[in-house]
Amino acid sequence: ARARFAGDGPLVGYAGRLVYEKGVQHLVHAVPYLLERHPGLRVVIAGDGPYRDELQSEARRLHLDDTVRFTGFMDSTQLPAVLAATDATVVPSLYEPFGMIALEAAAAGAPLAVARTGGLAEIVEPGVTGVTFPHGDPGALAGAVHQLLGDEVFARRMARRARTMVTERYGWATIAVRTAASYAAACREHGTFQARRAAALLVDGRARIEIPDGNLLAKEGAAS
């Protein structure tokens, strides 16, 4: 993957849908700044979507044809290899409810630079498992990526921590244990809830029958 996409300098990656809210436009706008500081830099953008043509047009306008590569969709074998080959993977979303691609990149061993928004802010701890930047700010994005590219030891140390974090917090075994615990707690609470509900329905020691509004039984009760 690195031989295919990297040049003489570092390789920066993005993976995901190409739509406005993913913030890929801010990554494209940050590339000229990064090129000044990292000659030979290449950027690989994996994914597809309705915003692709506009992003490619913007890359051409900035004379980045030889720097930014749009690969289109990648399958589950190709994508981890590309992420693992990067010196920094960027997740520049304007909003991200969870941030699965950040977990995939971390699992592949890629140093992470992510927007400080939504679920991404919960996944990445700044300076520990990656670096963060305010969303919608190409300058801040470029600064965060430069921090990773300028200190390989720092970047790889955070990548190792992120990979460990993914295994410990988001591995299937961990998720299975948490899911089972949630069901067990629900079962315990169900008995207590039913006991409280039964007690609330007792009137003078006898069960009180409640008929919901609109139930046909209500009409029968009124007629009798």
C-alpha positions as CSV (number, residue, x, y, z in Angstrom):
1,A,0.0,0.0,0.0
2,R,2.8,2.4,0.8
3,A,4.6,1.6,-2.4
4,R,1.4,2.3,-4.3
5,F,0.4,5.6,-2.6
6,A,3.4,7.2,-0.9
7,G,6.0,9.4,-2.5
8,D,9.3,10.5,-1.1
9,G,7.7,12.1,2.0
10,P,5.1,11.1,4.5
11,L,1.7,9.6,3.7
12,V,-1.5,11.1,5.1
13,G,-4.8,9.2,4.9
14,Y,-8.5,9.6,5.1
15,A,-11.3,7.0,4.8
16,G,-15.0,7.4,4.7
17,R,-17.9,8.8,2.7
18,L,-17.3,11.8,0.6
19,V,-20.0,14.1,1.9
20,Y,-19.8,17.6,3.2
21,E,-20.3,16.8,6.9
22,K,-17.3,14.5,6.9
23,G,-15.1,17.6,6.5
24,V,-12.8,16.2,3.8
25,Q,-12.7,19.7,2.2
26,H,-10.8,21.0,5.2
27,L,-8.2,18.2,4.8
28,V,-7.8,19.3,1.1
29,H,-7.4,22.9,2.1
30,A,-4.8,21.9,4.7
31,V,-2.6,20.1,2.2
32,P,-0.7,23.2,0.8
33,Y,0.4,24.2,4.3
34,L,1.6,20.6,5.0
35,L,3.4,20.4,1.7
36,E,5.5,23.5,2.6
37,R,6.7,21.7,5.7
38,H,6.8,18.2,4.4
39,P,8.1,18.0,0.8
40,G,7.1,14.9,-1.0
41,L,3.9,14.5,1.1
42,R,1.1,12.5,-0.4
43,V,-2.5,12.2,0.7
44,V,-4.7,9.2,0.0
45,I,-8.5,9.7,0.2
46,A,-10.4,6.4,0.3
47,G,-14.1,6.3,-0.2
48,D,-16.8,7.6,-2.4
49,G,-19.9,9.8,-2.3
50,P,-21.8,12.7,-3.9
51,Y,-19.1,15.3,-2.8
52,R,-16.3,13.6,-4.7
53,D,-16.4,15.6,-7.9
54,E,-16.4,18.9,-5.9
55,L,-13.4,17.7,-3.8
56,Q,-11.5,16.7,-6.9
57,S,-12.2,20.0,-8.5
58,E,-10.9,21.8,-5.4
59,A,-7.8,19.7,-5.4
60,R,-7.1,20.6,-9.0
61,R,-7.7,24.3,-8.3
62,L,-5.1,24.1,-5.6
63,H,-2.7,22.3,-8.0
64,L,-2.7,19.2,-5.9
65,D,-3.3,16.7,-8.6
66,D,0.1,15.0,-7.9
67,T,-0.3,15.1,-4.2
68,V,-3.9,14.0,-3.4
69,R,-5.1,10.7,-4.7
70,F,-8.8,9.7,-4.7
71,T,-9.1,5.9,-4.7
72,G,-12.8,5.3,-4.5
73,F,-14.2,2.5,-2.4
74,M,-11.8,0.1,-0.8
75,D,-12.8,-3.4,0.5
76,S,-12.1,-4.8,3.9
77,T,-8.7,-6.2,2.8
78,Q,-7.4,-3.1,1.0
79,L,-8.5,-0.4,3.6
80,P,-6.7,-1.7,6.7
81,A,-3.5,-2.0,4.6
82,V,-3.7,1.6,3.4
83,L,-4.5,2.8,7.0
84,A,-1.5,0.9,8.3
85,A,0.7,2.5,5.7
86,T,-0.1,6.1,6.7
87,D,2.0,8.3,8.9
88,A,-1.2,10.0,10.0
89,T,-4.9,9.2,9.4
90,V,-7.2,12.2,9.6
91,V,-10.8,12.1,10.6
92,P,-12.0,15.7,10.0
93,S,-15.7,15.3,10.5
94,L,-17.9,18.3,11.3
95,Y,-19.9,15.9,13.5
96,E,-19.5,12.3,14.1
97,P,-21.9,10.4,16.4
98,F,-19.4,7.6,17.0
99,G,-16.3,7.5,14.8
100,M,-15.9,3.9,13.7
101,I,-13.2,4.8,11.2
102,A,-11.0,6.2,14.0
103,L,-11.2,2.8,15.7
104,E,-10.4,1.0,12.4
105,A,-7.4,3.2,11.9
106,A,-6.2,2.8,15.4
107,A,-6.6,-1.0,15.1
108,A,-4.4,-0.8,12.0
109,G,-1.7,1.0,13.9
110,A,-2.1,4.4,12.3
111,P,-1.4,7.6,14.3
112,L,-4.7,9.6,14.6
113,A,-5.5,13.2,14.1
114,V,-9.3,13.7,14.6
115,A,-11.7,16.6,14.9
116,R,-12.7,17.3,18.5
117,T,-16.4,16.6,18.0
118,G,-19.1,14.0,18.8
119,G,-17.9,10.5,19.5
120,L,-14.4,11.2,18.2
121,A,-13.7,13.3,21.3
122,E,-14.5,10.3,23.5
123,I,-12.4,7.9,21.5
124,V,-9.2,10.0,21.2
125,E,-7.5,11.4,24.3
126,P,-5.2,14.3,23.2
127,G,-1.6,13.5,23.5
128,V,-2.3,10.0,24.7
129,T,-4.1,8.1,21.9
130,G,-3.9,10.8,19.2
131,V,-4.1,14.5,18.5
132,T,-7.2,16.6,18.1
133,F,-8.2,19.9,16.5
134,P,-11.4,22.0,16.3
135,H,-13.6,20.9,13.4
136,G,-13.9,23.1,10.4
137,D,-10.5,24.6,10.8
138,P,-8.0,23.7,8.1
139,G,-5.2,25.5,9.8
140,A,-5.7,23.7,13.1
141,L,-6.0,20.4,11.2
142,A,-2.7,21.1,9.4
143,G,-1.1,21.9,12.8
144,A,-2.3,18.6,14.3
145,V,-1.1,16.5,11.4
146,H,2.3,18.4,11.4
147,Q,2.7,17.5,15.0
148,L,2.4,13.8,14.1
149,L,4.6,14.0,11.0
150,G,7.2,16.1,12.8
151,D,7.8,13.6,15.6
152,E,7.6,10.0,14.5
153,V,8.5,8.6,18.0
154,F,5.6,10.6,19.6
155,A,3.2,9.6,16.8
156,R,4.1,5.9,17.0
157,R,3.9,5.8,20.8
158,M,0.3,7.2,20.6
159,A,-0.5,4.8,17.9
160,R,0.5,1.9,20.1
161,R,-1.6,3.2,23.0
162,A,-4.6,3.7,20.7
163,R,-4.3,0.2,19.4
164,T,-4.3,-1.2,23.0
165,M,-7.3,1.1,23.8
166,V,-9.3,-0.3,20.9
167,T,-8.6,-3.9,22.0
168,E,-9.4,-3.2,25.7
169,R,-12.5,-1.0,25.2
170,Y,-14.0,-2.0,21.9
171,G,-12.9,-5.6,21.3
172,W,-15.8,-8.1,20.7
173,A,-15.0,-10.0,23.9
174,T,-15.3,-6.8,25.9
175,I,-18.5,-5.8,24.1
176,A,-20.0,-9.2,24.8
177,V,-19.2,-9.0,28.5
178,R,-20.8,-5.5,28.7
179,T,-23.9,-6.6,26.8
180,A,-24.4,-9.7,29.0
181,A,-24.0,-7.5,32.1
182,S,-26.7,-5.1,30.8
183,Y,-29.1,-8.0,30.2
184,A,-28.4,-9.4,33.7
185,A,-29.0,-6.0,35.3
186,A,-32.3,-5.6,33.3
187,C,-33.4,-9.1,34.6
188,R,-32.6,-8.1,38.2
189,E,-34.4,-4.8,37.9
190,H,-37.4,-6.4,36.2
191,G,-38.4,-8.3,39.3
192,T,-38.2,-5.2,41.5
193,F,-40.1,-3.1,39.0
194,Q,-42.9,-5.7,38.7
195,A,-43.2,-5.9,42.5
196,R,-43.5,-2.1,42.8
197,R,-46.0,-2.0,40.0
198,A,-48.1,-4.7,41.7
199,A,-48.1,-2.9,45.0
200,A,-49.2,0.3,43.3
201,L,-52.2,-1.5,41.8
202,L,-53.5,-2.7,45.1
203,V,-56.6,-1.0,46.6
204,D,-57.7,-2.1,50.1
205,G,-55.6,-5.2,49.6
206,R,-57.2,-6.1,46.3
207,A,-55.9,-5.7,42.8
208,R,-57.3,-2.7,41.0
209,I,-57.9,-3.2,37.2
210,E,-56.9,-0.3,35.0
211,I,-58.6,0.0,31.6
212,P,-56.7,2.2,29.1
213,D,-58.5,5.0,27.3
214,G,-60.0,3.8,24.1
215,N,-60.2,0.1,25.2
216,L,-63.4,-1.5,24.1
217,L,-63.8,-3.0,27.7
218,A,-64.4,0.6,28.9
219,K,-67.6,0.8,26.9
220,E,-68.7,-2.6,28.1
221,G,-68.1,-1.6,31.7
222,A,-70.1,1.6,31.2
223,A,-73.0,-0.3,29.6
224,S,-73.2,-2.9,32.4
